[in-house]
């Protein structure tokens, strides 16, 4: 199976460390890494700059993976990335990452599904009824990592196939 081009959507401040674990699994090719300094600079330039960055980052991607941490569902830009991904025909999926350890070896609380509060077809169809979200069934960070690593390629394929149905 060929590696897919992936856009990762996540809450930068809370989940950067956890997301890097997923990005470094090697099963997929992700968007270019943005450092904390780059993200702050981008935010200072304003919303239009962020929108342009999102649009450019989504080009040539097969799928968007929303890495769901404790506050991801509340993030404005995550919601925008979901909408832009869907509207451009990308596969779309989510993975709960709260049980991966952060840089301080801490886990976090499970976050809400960001797709639950979003819909298509003028509000008639909830994204959560279409978009797959995976929640590794383990508490140990190593087990969570291995579960994601073992399954992510199939999940991506499933998300791409599912998107083509709508």
Secondary structure, 3 states (H helix, E strand, C coil): CCCCEEEEECCHHHHHHHHHHHHCCCCCEECCCCCHHHHHHHHHHCHHHHHHHHHHHHCCCCEEEEEECCCHHHCHHHHHHHHHHHHCCCEEEEEECCCCCCCCCCCCCCCCCHHHHCEECCCCEEHHHCCEEECCCCCCHHHHHHHHHHHHHHHHHHHHHHHHCC
